[in-house]
């Protein structure tokens, strides 16, 4: 047996980036994985059991997706909510529609997916949630203030849900990863090619392990497998940094 042979897992935003790494790592560990996609089509070589289209900003679509996931898997043990997007936003220059978009995509989608999955899990005798947070949600960001605020909301929601749902045998944790994914290139695109050397120097100085972003399958995958497994049953309400030491969370 492998680590997750008995686990039924839903991964949102599974077509690219951290979501795709989650699908690969969890499937390789033996889990049955349903993954959602929206703007990016599923990869042809995916290991997922099934793919479902879903706009996680739409609560009705999320509810339908959870029901279809249960139909495919026969239940649900773990939700990995990886859907989300980085968005530039300098304080003083953020338009209302930009703020709505970043909150809908990152914070509201977390609440929608978590609550829909909780409805399923509370009848199963428990389960686990893994939400995606960010160092920017802790430290703030001069370049992506709306995104930072949304991720700070994800952290607070994670702690709140963890307190309420623990009595049903449900754990809720969040990860703050620093991984080399297409999403990590968005700040570079925003700042332009002239900023690339500066960003590389900043990463080298800020990340003690290796001086660069991690590989999502190699470096984040094992943490996802651990949190999805029974060994993490006594861990909840935590923001866990998987970032090579970029953000060293204190008490």
HUGIGI-V857507 format. One record per backbone hydrogen bond with DSSP energy under -0.5 kcal/mol. CO is the residue of the C=O (numbers start at 1). NH is the residue of the N-H. E is the energy in kcal/mol with one decimal. If there is no record, write none. Layout:
CO,NH,E
CO,NH,E
//
This chain:
2,5,-1.4
4,7,-1.9
7,9,-0.5
7,32,-2.5
8,77,-3.1
8,78,-1.8
9,34,-2.7
10,12,-0.5
10,80,-3.1
11,14,-0.5
11,36,-2.3
12,82,-0.9
13,16,-0.7
16,19,-0.9
16,20,-1.2
17,21,-1.9
18,22,-2.4
19,23,-2.4
20,24,-2.2
21,25,-2.9
22,26,-2.6
23,27,-2.0
24,28,-2.5
25,29,-1.2
26,31,-2.1
27,30,-1.9
29,4,-3.0
31,33,-0.6
32,9,-2.8
33,49,-2.6
33,50,-1.2
34,11,-2.6
35,52,-2.4
36,14,-2.1
37,54,-2.4
43,46,-1.3
50,35,-2.3
52,37,-1.7
54,56,-0.8
55,58,-2.2
57,59,-0.7
58,62,-2.2
59,63,-2.3
60,64,-2.1
61,65,-2.4
62,66,-2.3
63,67,-1.8
64,68,-2.4
65,69,-2.4
66,70,-2.1
67,71,-2.0
68,72,-1.9
69,73,-3.1
70,74,-2.6
77,128,-2.2
78,10,-2.3
79,81,-0.6
79,130,-2.8
80,12,-2.4
80,82,-1.2
81,132,-0.9
87,147,-0.6
89,145,-3.1
90,93,-2.6
93,95,-0.6
95,99,-2.2
96,100,-2.5
97,101,-2.1
98,102,-2.2
99,103,-2.3
100,104,-2.7
101,105,-2.6
102,106,-1.7
102,107,-0.5
103,107,-1.1
103,108,-2.9
104,109,-1.1
107,111,-1.8
108,112,-2.8
109,113,-2.6
110,114,-2.3
111,115,-2.5
112,116,-2.2
113,117,-2.4
114,118,-2.5
115,119,-1.8
116,120,-1.0
117,121,-3.0
118,122,-2.7
120,123,-1.0
121,124,-2.2
121,125,-0.7
121,126,-1.6
127,171,-2.1
128,79,-2.2
129,173,-2.3
130,81,-2.3
131,133,-0.7
131,175,-2.3
134,137,-0.8
135,138,-1.3
135,139,-3.0
136,140,-1.9
143,89,-3.8
144,148,-2.6
145,149,-2.3
146,150,-2.3
147,151,-2.5
148,152,-2.2
149,153,-1.8
150,154,-1.7
151,155,-2.1
152,156,-2.1
153,157,-2.9
154,158,-2.5
155,159,-2.0
156,160,-2.3
157,161,-3.2
158,162,-2.1
159,163,-1.7
160,164,-1.7
161,165,-2.9
162,166,-1.0
165,168,-1.6
165,170,-1.5
166,169,-2.2
169,127,-1.6
171,129,-2.3
172,237,-3.0
173,131,-2.9
174,240,-2.9
175,133,-3.3
175,177,-0.5
176,242,-1.6
178,214,-2.6
179,181,-1.4
181,184,-1.0
181,185,-0.5
182,185,-1.3
183,186,-1.3
185,189,-2.5
186,190,-2.4
187,191,-2.4
188,192,-2.3
192,195,-1.5
193,196,-1.3
195,199,-2.4
196,200,-2.5
197,201,-2.2
198,202,-2.3
199,203,-2.4
200,204,-2.3
201,205,-1.9
202,206,-1.6
203,207,-2.3
206,208,-0.7
207,211,-1.2
208,210,-1.1
209,212,-0.7
214,180,-3.4
214,216,-0.5
215,219,-3.2
215,220,-0.8
216,220,-0.8
216,221,-1.3
220,224,-2.1
221,225,-2.4
222,226,-2.3
223,227,-2.7
224,228,-1.8
225,229,-0.7
226,229,-1.2
229,232,-1.4
230,233,-1.5
232,235,-1.8
238,174,-3.0
238,240,-0.6
239,241,-0.6
240,176,-2.5
240,242,-0.5
242,178,-1.8
243,246,-1.0
244,209,-2.2
246,248,-0.5
247,249,-1.0
//
